């Protein structure tokens, strides 16, 4: 059993290093600048802004379905990531845990090149990634349901870019970002399902009734 665990640790570390090296290819002045911008899309201010926008959208009846989906997704993602998983797992940032490994010298070079940024919370999962995937998955799912299929493609580019820049910035392991993405998508779909149950389902029934009465 101990041998299996050791093999898994070696394999996962090797896979992590391969992913990090892959993202090195995309590290340049443009992507580092983009990463600096995306940094503000998951900090405390971003949490407040996203929540405020979601609540505002809940007020007008026409946009309420979008607001409710976003609020629910936001709260689910926040609860799972910030309250449950981050404190429970307790993984430190890669610029801390990689210091005593052979990989450190190479990692350090690219981390410094990205600005040697320090974060004040734990690493797993990525809060930036989970927040943006939650909000934009919920919004995109509602847009698809109301037949605005073109918009969701553009919206989903935002969390993809945010998640990628967290690795380019070298403040997260790739697995942190992957977990944040999965949690965010699940949270977004929960937000959509709540909206479907209380808003979209009723709208579909009303539209269907109107179509039958007009025939």
N, CA and C atoms as a LAMMPS dump frame, in Angstrom:
ITEM: TIMESTEP
0
ITEM: NUMBER OF ATOMS
645
ITEM: BOX BOUNDS ff ff ff
-5.0000000000000000e+02 5.0000000000000000e+02
-5.0000000000000000e+02 5.0000000000000000e+02
-5.0000000000000000e+02 5.0000000000000000e+02
ITEM: ATOMS id mol type element x y z
1 1 1 N 0.827 -1.207 0
2 1 2 C 0 0 0
3 1 3 C 0.866 1.264 0
4 2 1 N 1.907 1.246 0.846
5 2 2 C 2.807 2.401 0.909
6 2 3 C 3.502 2.628 -0.429
7 3 1 N 3.816 1.524 -1.119
8 3 2 C 4.478 1.64 -2.408
9 3 3 C 3.54 2.261 -3.439
10 4 1 N 2.27 1.873 -3.387
11 4 2 C 1.283 2.442 -4.298
12 4 3 C 1.123 3.93 -4.063
13 5 1 N 1.09 4.308 -2.797
14 5 2 C 0.966 5.726 -2.453
15 5 3 C 2.178 6.507 -2.956
16 6 1 N 3.352 5.942 -2.761
17 6 2 C 4.576 6.61 -3.212
18 6 3 C 4.596 6.768 -4.735
19 7 1 N 4.176 5.708 -5.43
20 7 2 C 4.125 5.769 -6.898
21 7 3 C 3.134 6.828 -7.365
22 8 1 N 2.004 6.91 -6.667
23 8 2 C 0.999 7.909 -7.039
24 8 3 C 1.515 9.323 -6.823
25 9 1 N 2.22 9.535 -5.723
26 9 2 C 2.774 10.86 -5.43
27 9 3 C 3.781 11.261 -6.508
28 10 1 N 4.652 10.321 -6.878
29 10 2 C 5.654 10.604 -7.908
30 10 3 C 4.977 10.891 -9.247
31 11 1 N 3.975 10.083 -9.579
32 11 2 C 3.273 10.253 -10.86
33 11 3 C 2.538 11.591 -10.912
34 12 1 N 1.812 11.912 -9.84
35 12 2 C 1.042 13.158 -9.821
36 12 3 C 1.954 14.375 -9.861
37 13 1 N 3.126 14.285 -9.199
38 13 2 C 4.065 15.391 -9.218
39 13 3 C 4.655 15.571 -10.613
40 14 1 N 4.94 14.457 -11.267
41 14 2 C 5.463 14.524 -12.63
42 14 3 C 4.433 15.12 -13.573
43 15 1 N 3.175 14.72 -13.409
44 15 2 C 2.101 15.252 -14.246
45 15 3 C 1.913 16.748 -14.003
46 16 1 N 2.002 17.149 -12.741
47 16 2 C 1.884 18.569 -12.393
48 16 3 C 2.984 19.383 -13.066
49 17 1 N 4.206 18.877 -13.007
50 17 2 C 5.327 19.582 -13.622
51 17 3 C 5.16 19.681 -15.136
52 18 1 N 4.602 18.642 -15.745
53 18 2 C 4.368 18.668 -17.193
54 18 3 C 3.361 19.756 -17.556
55 19 1 N 2.291 19.856 -16.76
56 19 2 C 1.28 20.888 -17.016
57 19 3 C 1.861 22.286 -16.825
58 20 1 N 2.653 22.461 -15.778
59 20 2 C 3.258 23.769 -15.521
60 20 3 C 4.195 24.147 -16.66
61 21 1 N 4.998 23.192 -17.128
62 21 2 C 5.894 23.452 -18.26
63 21 3 C 5.11 23.81 -19.525
64 22 1 N 3.946 23.175 -19.7
65 22 2 C 3.109 23.476 -20.857
66 22 3 C 2.69 24.942 -20.853
67 23 1 N 2.321 25.456 -19.69
68 23 2 C 1.875 26.845 -19.6
69 23 3 C 3.03 27.831 -19.7
70 24 1 N 4.255 27.356 -19.515
71 24 2 C 5.405 28.238 -19.723
72 24 3 C 5.44 28.77 -21.142
73 25 1 N 4.959 27.962 -22.074
74 25 2 C 4.983 28.38 -23.483
75 25 3 C 4.14 29.63 -23.728
76 26 1 N 3.183 29.877 -22.849
77 26 2 C 2.263 30.997 -23.038
78 26 3 C 2.623 32.202 -22.17
79 27 1 N 3.73 32.094 -21.436
80 27 2 C 4.101 33.208 -20.564
81 27 3 C 4.894 34.246 -21.354
82 28 1 N 4.3 35.406 -21.531
83 28 2 C 4.961 36.523 -22.203
84 28 3 C 4.384 37.815 -21.627
85 29 1 N 4.848 38.939 -22.133
86 29 2 C 4.412 40.23 -21.58
87 29 3 C 2.895 40.404 -21.68
88 30 1 N 2.312 39.944 -22.789
89 30 2 C 0.864 40.103 -22.99
90 30 3 C 0.068 39.255 -22.008
91 31 1 N 0.441 37.98 -21.861
92 31 2 C -0.322 37.106 -20.972
93 31 3 C -0.107 37.465 -19.5
94 32 1 N 1.093 37.942 -19.171
95 32 2 C 1.329 38.376 -17.791
96 32 3 C 0.489 39.619 -17.487
97 33 1 N 0.394 40.53 -18.46
98 33 2 C -0.461 41.701 -18.288
99 33 3 C -1.916 41.301 -18.131
100 34 1 N -2.361 40.317 -18.931
101 34 2 C -3.73 39.815 -18.82
102 34 3 C -3.947 39.155 -17.465
103 35 1 N -2.952 38.418 -16.985
104 35 2 C -3.052 37.773 -15.673
105 35 3 C -3.182 38.805 -14.564
106 36 1 N -2.481 39.933 -14.702
107 36 2 C -2.583 41.001 -13.7
108 36 3 C -4 41.579 -13.661
109 37 1 N -4.64 41.682 -14.834
110 37 2 C -6.023 42.171 -14.885
111 37 3 C -6.976 41.145 -14.272
112 38 1 N -6.788 39.873 -14.649
113 38 2 C -7.663 38.81 -14.149
114 38 3 C -7.527 38.605 -12.647
115 39 1 N -6.401 39.034 -12.092
116 39 2 C -6.215 38.951 -10.653
117 39 3 C -7.343 39.651 -9.898
118 40 1 N -7.869 40.737 -10.486
119 40 2 C -8.924 41.501 -9.835
120 40 3 C -10.31 40.888 -10.029
121 41 1 N -10.4 39.782 -10.784
122 41 2 C -11.689 39.171 -11.06
123 41 3 C -12.003 38.017 -10.114
124 42 1 N -11.304 37.965 -8.987
125 42 2 C -11.579 36.918 -8.019
126 42 3 C -11.193 37.31 -6.611
127 43 1 N -10.791 38.579 -6.424
128 43 2 C -10.438 39.036 -5.077
129 43 3 C -11.702 39.442 -4.313
130 44 1 N -11.529 39.984 -3.125
131 44 2 C -12.67 40.333 -2.279
132 44 3 C -13.59 41.34 -2.944
133 45 1 N -13.004 42.308 -3.638
134 45 2 C -13.815 43.316 -4.324
135 45 3 C -14.663 42.683 -5.422
136 46 1 N -14.083 41.707 -6.143
137 46 2 C -14.821 41.029 -7.214
138 46 3 C -16 40.252 -6.647
139 47 1 N -15.806 39.613 -5.504
140 47 2 C -16.907 38.891 -4.865
141 47 3 C -18.064 39.839 -4.59
142 48 1 N -17.753 41.019 -4.086
143 48 2 C -18.79 42.003 -3.761
144 48 3 C -19.464 42.515 -5.034
145 49 1 N -18.653 42.794 -6.051
146 49 2 C -19.198 43.317 -7.317
147 49 3 C -20.116 42.296 -7.978
148 50 1 N -19.659 41.044 -8.067
149 50 2 C -20.481 39.997 -8.682
150 50 3 C -21.798 39.825 -7.932
151 51 1 N -21.713 39.827 -6.6
152 51 2 C -22.928 39.659 -5.796
153 51 3 C -23.868 40.843 -5.98
154 52 1 N -23.302 42.057 -6.016
155 52 2 C -24.12 43.256 -6.189
156 52 3 C -24.833 43.247 -7.542
157 53 1 N -24.111 42.884 -8.604
158 53 2 C -24.719 42.815 -9.94
159 53 3 C -25.83 41.775 -9.961
160 54 1 N -25.581 40.629 -9.327
161 54 2 C -26.578 39.567 -9.296
162 54 3 C -27.841 40.013 -8.578
163 55 1 N -27.668 40.688 -7.449
164 55 2 C -28.821 41.169 -6.678
165 55 3 C -29.6 42.225 -7.459
166 56 1 N -28.877 43.117 -8.123
167 56 2 C -29.54 44.151 -8.935
168 56 3 C -30.37 43.515 -10.045
169 57 1 N -29.825 42.468 -10.67
170 57 2 C -30.561 41.776 -11.738
171 57 3 C -31.809 41.069 -11.203
172 58 1 N -31.819 40.764 -9.907
173 58 2 C -32.99 40.108 -9.317
174 58 3 C -34.188 41.056 -9.179
175 59 1 N -33.946 42.349 -9.238
176 59 2 C -35.023 43.313 -8.964
177 59 3 C -36.02 43.434 -10.117
178 60 1 N -35.595 43.772 -11.356
179 60 2 C -36.568 43.835 -12.454
180 60 3 C -37.067 42.429 -12.805
181 61 1 N -38.331 42.288 -13.077
182 61 2 C -38.907 40.979 -13.387
183 61 3 C -38.277 40.373 -14.634
184 62 1 N -37.924 41.219 -15.604
185 62 2 C -37.388 40.744 -16.878
186 62 3 C -36.024 40.081 -16.721
187 63 1 N -35.222 40.554 -15.779
188 63 2 C -33.867 40.014 -15.601
189 63 3 C -33.73 39.145 -14.349
190 64 1 N -34.834 38.916 -13.663
191 64 2 C -34.775 38.207 -12.375
192 64 3 C -34.205 36.797 -12.518
193 65 1 N -34.536 36.139 -13.612
194 65 2 C -34.042 34.764 -13.797
195 65 3 C -32.52 34.72 -13.877
196 66 1 N -31.914 35.743 -14.478
197 66 2 C -30.459 35.801 -14.557
198 66 3 C -29.862 36.061 -13.171
199 67 1 N -30.452 37.004 -12.469
200 67 2 C -29.943 37.362 -11.153
201 67 3 C -30.013 36.228 -10.158
202 68 1 N -31.149 35.514 -10.136
203 68 2 C -31.319 34.403 -9.192
204 68 3 C -30.311 33.292 -9.481
205 69 1 N -30.142 32.962 -10.759
206 69 2 C -29.176 31.919 -11.137
207 69 3 C -27.772 32.292 -10.685
208 70 1 N -27.4 33.552 -10.871
209 70 2 C -26.066 34.002 -10.497
210 70 3 C -25.872 34.037 -8.991
211 71 1 N -26.893 34.489 -8.255
212 71 2 C -26.793 34.553 -6.794
213 71 3 C -26.627 33.152 -6.21
214 72 1 N -27.465 32.222 -6.658
215 72 2 C -27.386 30.853 -6.137
216 72 3 C -26.025 30.239 -6.469
217 73 1 N -25.57 30.397 -7.719
218 73 2 C -24.273 29.851 -8.129
219 73 3 C -23.148 30.453 -7.296
220 74 1 N -23.205 31.75 -7.105
221 74 2 C -22.198 32.473 -6.318
222 74 3 C -22.13 31.911 -4.898
223 75 1 N -23.289 31.764 -4.259
224 75 2 C -23.329 31.319 -2.867
225 75 3 C -22.869 29.869 -2.734
226 76 1 N -23.269 29.013 -3.675
227 76 2 C -22.848 27.61 -3.632
228 76 3 C -21.33 27.509 -3.791
229 77 1 N -20.781 28.233 -4.767
230 77 2 C -19.333 28.202 -4.996
231 77 3 C -18.578 28.742 -3.792
232 78 1 N -19.055 29.837 -3.22
233 78 2 C -18.395 30.434 -2.056
234 78 3 C -18.402 29.47 -0.874
235 79 1 N -19.55 28.827 -0.639
236 79 2 C -19.665 27.896 0.48
237 79 3 C -18.734 26.698 0.297
238 80 1 N -18.752 26.118 -0.899
239 80 2 C -17.935 24.936 -1.15
240 80 3 C -16.44 25.247 -1.079
241 81 1 N -16.036 26.341 -1.71
242 81 2 C -14.603 26.64 -1.826
243 81 3 C -14.051 27.288 -0.564
244 82 1 N -14.636 28.409 -0.168
245 82 2 C -14.047 29.211 0.903
246 82 3 C -14.37 28.715 2.304
247 83 1 N -15.525 28.075 2.466
248 83 2 C -15.931 27.628 3.798
249 83 3 C -15.562 26.169 4.053
250 84 1 N -15.729 25.318 3.037
251 84 2 C -15.535 23.88 3.25
252 84 3 C -14.196 23.344 2.748
253 85 1 N -13.928 23.478 1.444
254 85 2 C -12.807 22.746 0.849
255 85 3 C -11.447 23.364 1.15
256 86 1 N -11.306 24.671 0.958
257 86 2 C -9.98 25.287 1.211
258 86 3 C -9.488 25.034 2.63
259 87 1 N -10.297 25.329 3.647
260 87 2 C -9.815 25.052 5.009
261 87 3 C -9.636 23.562 5.272
262 88 1 N -10.496 22.731 4.65
263 88 2 C -10.422 21.294 4.885
264 88 3 C -9.187 20.66 4.275
265 89 1 N -8.821 21.065 3.066
266 89 2 C -7.648 20.502 2.392
267 89 3 C -6.361 21.149 2.897
268 90 1 N -6.366 22.458 2.984
269 90 2 C -5.224 23.171 3.554
270 90 3 C -3.968 23.167 2.703
271 91 1 N -4.115 23.066 1.395
272 91 2 C -2.927 23.051 0.523
273 91 3 C -2.321 24.438 0.414
274 92 1 N -1.001 24.51 0.616
275 92 2 C -0.291 25.773 0.494
276 92 3 C 0.014 26.078 -0.971
277 93 1 N 0.363 27.315 -1.244
278 93 2 C 0.661 27.747 -2.607
279 93 3 C 1.921 27.064 -3.141
280 94 1 N 2.006 26.875 -4.46
281 94 2 C 3.173 26.185 -5.026
282 94 3 C 4.499 26.882 -4.768
283 95 1 N 4.485 28.216 -4.655
284 95 2 C 5.745 28.907 -4.383
285 95 3 C 6.229 28.668 -2.952
286 96 1 N 5.415 27.976 -2.151
287 96 2 C 5.837 27.57 -0.812
288 96 3 C 6.22 26.095 -0.803
289 97 1 N 5.348 25.273 -1.362
290 97 2 C 5.552 23.821 -1.266
291 97 3 C 6.626 23.29 -2.206
292 98 1 N 6.942 24.022 -3.251
293 98 2 C 7.945 23.533 -4.206
294 98 3 C 9.379 23.935 -3.847
295 99 1 N 9.54 24.676 -2.772
296 99 2 C 10.868 25.203 -2.423
297 99 3 C 11.901 24.113 -2.19
298 100 1 N 11.509 23.014 -1.615
299 100 2 C 12.451 21.959 -1.27
300 100 3 C 12.465 20.821 -2.286
301 101 1 N 12.085 21.133 -3.523
302 101 2 C 12.076 20.107 -4.567
303 101 3 C 13.075 20.469 -5.676
304 102 1 N 13.487 19.475 -6.475
305 102 2 C 14.404 19.756 -7.596
306 102 3 C 13.778 20.678 -8.65
307 103 1 N 12.479 20.774 -8.618
308 103 2 C 11.751 21.575 -9.599
309 103 3 C 11.772 23.061 -9.249
310 104 1 N 12.19 23.392 -8.04
311 104 2 C 12.064 24.759 -7.541
312 104 3 C 12.818 25.785 -8.378
313 105 1 N 14.029 25.518 -8.754
314 105 2 C 14.839 26.522 -9.463
315 105 3 C 14.18 26.945 -10.777
316 106 1 N 13.676 25.965 -11.527
317 106 2 C 13.005 26.275 -12.781
318 106 3 C 11.695 27.012 -12.526
319 107 1 N 10.921 26.513 -11.558
320 107 2 C 9.659 27.158 -11.213
321 107 3 C 9.895 28.592 -10.76
322 108 1 N 10.885 28.793 -9.921
323 108 2 C 11.171 30.105 -9.357
324 108 3 C 11.452 31.135 -10.454
325 109 1 N 12.176 30.725 -11.484
326 109 2 C 12.507 31.633 -12.586
327 109 3 C 11.24 32.185 -13.236
328 110 1 N 10.286 31.304 -13.503
329 110 2 C 9.061 31.731 -14.185
330 110 3 C 8.108 32.452 -13.229
331 111 1 N 8.117 32.059 -11.973
332 111 2 C 7.29 32.746 -10.981
333 111 3 C 7.75 34.196 -10.819
334 112 1 N 9.051 34.4 -10.754
335 112 2 C 9.6 35.754 -10.659
336 112 3 C 9.295 36.537 -11.935
337 113 1 N 9.398 35.875 -13.079
338 113 2 C 9.098 36.524 -14.354
339 113 3 C 7.652 37.003 -14.423
340 114 1 N 6.773 36.269 -13.731
341 114 2 C 5.355 36.642 -13.702
342 114 3 C 5.062 37.703 -12.654
343 115 1 N 6.071 38.068 -11.862
344 115 2 C 5.883 39.121 -10.87
345 115 3 C 6.077 38.69 -9.434
346 116 1 N 6.404 37.41 -9.209
347 116 2 C 6.59 36.868 -7.85
348 116 3 C 5.426 37.249 -6.944
349 117 1 N 4.227 37.003 -7.437
350 117 2 C 3.017 37.41 -6.712
351 117 3 C 2.74 36.482 -5.535
352 118 1 N 2.333 37.078 -4.424
353 118 2 C 1.996 36.34 -3.218
354 118 3 C 0.493 36.458 -2.954
355 119 1 N -0.115 35.354 -2.546
356 119 2 C -1.536 35.342 -2.216
357 119 3 C -1.685 35.127 -0.707
358 120 1 N -2.801 35.62 -0.155
359 120 2 C -2.959 35.572 1.298
360 120 3 C -3.894 34.456 1.769
361 121 1 N -4.224 33.502 0.878
362 121 2 C -5.065 32.387 1.306
363 121 3 C -4.507 31.081 0.772
364 122 1 N -5.221 29.995 1.014
365 122 2 C -4.769 28.67 0.602
366 122 3 C -4.96 28.464 -0.898
367 123 1 N -4.41 27.355 -1.397
368 123 2 C -4.287 27.176 -2.838
369 123 3 C -5.413 26.365 -3.474
370 124 1 N -5.884 25.308 -2.799
371 124 2 C -6.829 24.378 -3.413
372 124 3 C -8.222 24.514 -2.823
373 125 1 N -9.225 24.7 -3.708
374 125 2 C -9.157 24.939 -5.159
375 125 3 C -9.029 26.434 -5.458
376 126 1 N -8.916 26.775 -6.725
377 126 2 C -8.763 28.174 -7.115
378 126 3 C -10.078 28.934 -6.932
379 127 1 N -10.066 29.943 -6.073
380 127 2 C -11.264 30.744 -5.846
381 127 3 C -11.617 31.598 -7.043
382 128 1 N -10.607 32.155 -7.705
383 128 2 C -10.853 32.945 -8.91
384 128 3 C -11.581 32.116 -9.967
385 129 1 N -11.07 30.898 -10.182
386 129 2 C -11.635 30.037 -11.213
387 129 3 C -13.045 29.597 -10.861
388 130 1 N -13.252 29.167 -9.633
389 130 2 C -14.576 28.676 -9.226
390 130 3 C -15.62 29.787 -9.278
391 131 1 N -15.267 30.984 -8.827
392 131 2 C -16.219 32.095 -8.837
393 131 3 C -16.654 32.424 -10.259
394 132 1 N -15.701 32.553 -11.159
395 132 2 C -16.031 32.956 -12.524
396 132 3 C -16.751 31.852 -13.298
397 133 1 N -16.355 30.614 -13.089
398 133 2 C -17.083 29.53 -13.744
399 133 3 C -18.496 29.412 -13.187
400 134 1 N -18.672 29.619 -11.89
401 134 2 C -20.011 29.537 -11.296
402 134 3 C -20.935 30.597 -11.88
403 135 1 N -20.504 31.838 -11.834
404 135 2 C -21.34 32.948 -12.293
405 135 3 C -21.646 32.845 -13.787
406 136 1 N -20.622 32.587 -14.584
407 136 2 C -20.828 32.605 -16.035
408 136 3 C -21.447 31.308 -16.56
409 137 1 N -21.274 30.193 -15.85
410 137 2 C -21.997 28.976 -16.226
411 137 3 C -23.486 29.156 -15.979
412 138 1 N -23.842 29.714 -14.826
413 138 2 C -25.252 29.959 -14.516
414 138 3 C -25.882 30.899 -15.542
415 139 1 N -25.188 31.984 -15.825
416 139 2 C -25.7 32.959 -16.783
417 139 3 C -25.81 32.356 -18.179
418 140 1 N -24.805 31.597 -18.581
419 140 2 C -24.805 30.984 -19.912
420 140 3 C -25.923 29.957 -20.058
421 141 1 N -26.156 29.155 -19.006
422 141 2 C -27.208 28.136 -19.067
423 141 3 C -28.578 28.778 -19.249
424 142 1 N -28.803 29.886 -18.563
425 142 2 C -30.082 30.59 -18.719
426 142 3 C -30.198 31.18 -20.123
427 143 1 N -29.116 31.745 -20.617
428 143 2 C -29.139 32.321 -21.971
429 143 3 C -29.431 31.261 -23.025
430 144 1 N -28.857 30.083 -22.86
431 144 2 C -29.129 28.988 -23.799
432 144 3 C -30.602 28.61 -23.743
433 145 1 N -31.164 28.571 -22.54
434 145 2 C -32.561 28.183 -22.377
435 145 3 C -33.505 29.187 -23.021
436 146 1 N -33.151 30.46 -22.976
437 146 2 C -34.026 31.487 -23.571
438 146 3 C -33.633 31.776 -25.017
439 147 1 N -32.885 30.825 -25.621
440 147 2 C -32.58 30.855 -27.054
441 147 3 C -31.568 31.918 -27.477
442 148 1 N -30.786 32.424 -26.55
443 148 2 C -29.72 33.365 -26.915
444 148 3 C -28.404 32.592 -26.97
445 149 1 N -28.323 31.688 -27.941
446 149 2 C -27.233 30.719 -27.981
447 149 3 C -25.873 31.323 -28.28
448 150 1 N -25.854 32.458 -28.939
449 150 2 C -24.581 33.042 -29.356
450 150 3 C -23.815 33.655 -28.194
451 151 1 N -24.525 34.142 -27.179
452 151 2 C -23.884 34.912 -26.111
453 151 3 C -23.057 34.049 -25.168
454 152 1 N -23.493 32.808 -24.901
455 152 2 C -22.841 32.014 -23.881
456 152 3 C -21.407 31.642 -24.271
457 153 1 N -21.146 31.518 -25.566
458 153 2 C -19.792 31.194 -26.014
459 153 3 C -18.801 32.278 -25.619
460 154 1 N -19.221 33.531 -25.796
461 154 2 C -18.357 34.644 -25.418
462 154 3 C -18.187 34.727 -23.904
463 155 1 N -19.283 34.502 -23.183
464 155 2 C -19.222 34.592 -21.723
465 155 3 C -18.304 33.519 -21.131
466 156 1 N -18.349 32.3 -21.661
467 156 2 C -17.559 31.214 -21.089
468 156 3 C -16.066 31.361 -21.374
469 157 1 N -15.717 32.242 -22.295
470 157 2 C -14.296 32.517 -22.51
471 157 3 C -13.689 33.206 -21.288
472 158 1 N -14.513 33.961 -20.564
473 158 2 C -14.004 34.729 -19.421
474 158 3 C -13.436 33.81 -18.334
475 159 1 N -14.202 32.828 -17.81
476 159 2 C -13.609 31.958 -16.776
477 159 3 C -12.456 31.1 -17.291
478 160 1 N -12.497 30.73 -18.572
479 160 2 C -11.396 29.953 -19.137
480 160 3 C -10.1 30.769 -19.105
481 161 1 N -10.204 32.036 -19.496
482 161 2 C -9.033 32.916 -19.474
483 161 3 C -8.557 33.155 -18.042
484 162 1 N -9.508 33.402 -17.143
485 162 2 C -9.155 33.656 -15.741
486 162 3 C -8.423 32.449 -15.156
487 163 1 N -8.959 31.251 -15.369
488 163 2 C -8.327 30.048 -14.838
489 163 3 C -6.933 29.83 -15.408
490 164 1 N -6.791 30.043 -16.711
491 164 2 C -5.484 29.854 -17.349
492 164 3 C -4.443 30.834 -16.806
493 165 1 N -4.853 32.059 -16.582
494 165 2 C -3.9 33.058 -16.091
495 165 3 C -3.464 32.796 -14.656
496 166 1 N -4.269 32.039 -13.911
497 166 2 C -3.853 31.702 -12.546
498 166 3 C -2.642 30.77 -12.565
499 167 1 N -2.549 29.938 -13.625
500 167 2 C -1.374 29.069 -13.767
501 167 3 C -0.212 29.852 -14.361
502 168 1 N -0.501 30.702 -15.343
503 168 2 C 0.54 31.533 -15.95
504 168 3 C 1.157 32.47 -14.908
505 169 1 N 0.351 32.864 -13.939
506 169 2 C 0.821 33.731 -12.857
507 169 3 C 1.607 32.941 -11.803
508 170 1 N 1.507 31.613 -11.862
509 170 2 C 2.237 30.7 -10.982
510 170 3 C 1.885 30.843 -9.509
511 171 1 N 0.595 31.071 -9.262
512 171 2 C 0.107 31.112 -7.878
513 171 3 C -0.793 29.916 -7.572
514 172 1 N -0.966 29.028 -8.564
515 172 2 C -1.795 27.833 -8.383
516 172 3 C -1.174 26.637 -9.088
517 173 1 N -1.422 25.469 -8.532
518 173 2 C -1.181 24.228 -9.25
519 173 3 C -2.28 24.064 -10.306
520 174 1 N -1.995 23.361 -11.408
521 174 2 C -3.046 23.093 -12.399
522 174 3 C -4.256 22.379 -11.789
523 175 1 N -4.021 21.498 -10.827
524 175 2 C -5.14 20.787 -10.189
525 175 3 C -6.023 21.725 -9.381
526 176 1 N -5.455 22.814 -8.856
527 176 2 C -6.265 23.824 -8.163
528 176 3 C -7.277 24.441 -9.126
529 177 1 N -6.789 24.766 -10.311
530 177 2 C -7.631 25.413 -11.324
531 177 3 C -8.67 24.438 -11.867
532 178 1 N -8.241 23.187 -12.11
533 178 2 C -9.175 22.178 -12.596
534 178 3 C -10.302 21.947 -11.59
535 179 1 N -9.959 21.828 -10.322
536 179 2 C -10.973 21.638 -9.285
537 179 3 C -11.891 22.858 -9.201
538 180 1 N -11.308 24.055 -9.285
539 180 2 C -12.118 25.272 -9.263
540 180 3 C -13.091 25.321 -10.426
541 181 1 N -12.629 24.878 -11.592
542 181 2 C -13.502 24.848 -12.776
543 181 3 C -14.679 23.894 -12.559
544 182 1 N -14.395 22.68 -12.086
545 182 2 C -15.455 21.692 -11.879
546 182 3 C -16.459 22.152 -10.831
547 183 1 N -15.944 22.696 -9.734
548 183 2 C -16.836 23.199 -8.683
549 183 3 C -17.685 24.353 -9.205
550 184 1 N -17.059 25.247 -9.967
551 184 2 C -17.787 26.388 -10.519
552 184 3 C -18.881 25.957 -11.474
553 185 1 N -18.594 24.97 -12.329
554 185 2 C -19.603 24.477 -13.271
555 185 3 C -20.77 23.844 -12.52
556 186 1 N -20.472 23.035 -11.507
557 186 2 C -21.53 22.414 -10.705
558 186 3 C -22.377 23.485 -10.021
559 187 1 N -21.712 24.477 -9.43
560 187 2 C -22.438 25.568 -8.758
561 187 3 C -23.302 26.332 -9.752
562 188 1 N -22.761 26.587 -10.948
563 188 2 C -23.521 27.29 -11.973
564 188 3 C -24.744 26.515 -12.414
565 189 1 N -24.611 25.197 -12.571
566 189 2 C -25.743 24.365 -12.97
567 189 3 C -26.8 24.3 -11.869
568 190 1 N -26.356 24.307 -10.606
569 190 2 C -27.318 24.361 -9.5
570 190 3 C -28.095 25.671 -9.554
571 191 1 N -27.387 26.772 -9.824
572 191 2 C -28.062 28.057 -9.968
573 191 3 C -29.083 28.03 -11.096
574 192 1 N -28.704 27.404 -12.207
575 192 2 C -29.629 27.294 -13.345
576 192 3 C -30.853 26.456 -12.978
577 193 1 N -30.644 25.317 -12.297
578 193 2 C -31.757 24.439 -11.942
579 193 3 C -32.741 25.13 -11.01
580 194 1 N -32.239 25.924 -10.083
581 194 2 C -33.125 26.698 -9.204
582 194 3 C -33.947 27.683 -10.023
583 195 1 N -33.29 28.34 -10.963
584 195 2 C -33.987 29.294 -11.827
585 195 3 C -35.026 28.592 -12.702
586 196 1 N -34.663 27.42 -13.212
587 196 2 C -35.607 26.638 -14.022
588 196 3 C -36.842 26.277 -13.208
589 197 1 N -36.61 25.853 -11.963
590 197 2 C -37.719 25.418 -11.111
591 197 3 C -38.685 26.555 -10.798
592 198 1 N -38.182 27.741 -10.558
593 198 2 C -39.041 28.819 -10.086
594 198 3 C -39.377 29.878 -11.139
595 199 1 N -38.655 29.911 -12.251
596 199 2 C -38.893 30.958 -13.245
597 199 3 C -39.059 30.42 -14.664
598 200 1 N -38.057 29.728 -15.165
599 200 2 C -38.066 29.325 -16.565
600 200 3 C -39.164 28.315 -16.868
601 201 1 N -39.445 27.406 -15.945
602 201 2 C -40.499 26.427 -16.158
603 201 3 C -41.848 27.103 -16.313
604 202 1 N -42.104 28.097 -15.482
605 202 2 C -43.371 28.833 -15.57
606 202 3 C -43.452 29.603 -16.878
607 203 1 N -42.327 30.217 -17.274
608 203 2 C -42.312 30.958 -18.539
609 203 3 C -42.599 30.036 -19.718
610 204 1 N -42.03 28.818 -19.686
611 204 2 C -42.256 27.863 -20.763
612 204 3 C -43.717 27.46 -20.841
613 205 1 N -44.345 27.274 -19.664
614 205 2 C -45.758 26.91 -19.635
615 205 3 C -46.632 28.036 -20.164
616 206 1 N -46.274 29.27 -19.808
617 206 2 C -47.054 30.432 -20.276
618 206 3 C -46.922 30.578 -21.784
619 207 1 N -45.694 30.446 -22.293
620 207 2 C -45.457 30.557 -23.739
621 207 3 C -46.207 29.458 -24.487
622 208 1 N -46.157 28.24 -23.926
623 208 2 C -46.873 27.134 -24.552
624 208 3 C -48.365 27.358 -24.586
625 209 1 N -48.924 27.877 -23.488
626 209 2 C -50.357 28.168 -23.439
627 209 3 C -50.741 29.242 -24.436
628 210 1 N -49.898 30.262 -24.555
629 210 2 C -50.163 31.333 -25.517
630 210 3 C -50.152 30.813 -26.951
631 211 1 N -49.231 29.91 -27.221
632 211 2 C -49.136 29.35 -28.579
633 211 3 C -50.377 28.506 -28.907
634 212 1 N -50.852 27.756 -27.907
635 212 2 C -52.045 26.936 -28.138
636 212 3 C -53.288 27.792 -28.351
637 213 1 N -53.39 28.874 -27.592
638 213 2 C -54.571 29.75 -27.707
639 213 3 C -54.582 30.518 -29.011
640 214 1 N -53.408 30.735 -29.601
641 214 2 C -53.344 31.481 -30.843
642 214 3 C -53.599 30.616 -32.075
643 215 1 N -53.596 29.27 -31.878
644 215 2 C -53.821 28.373 -33.011
645 215 3 C -55.304 28.22 -33.324
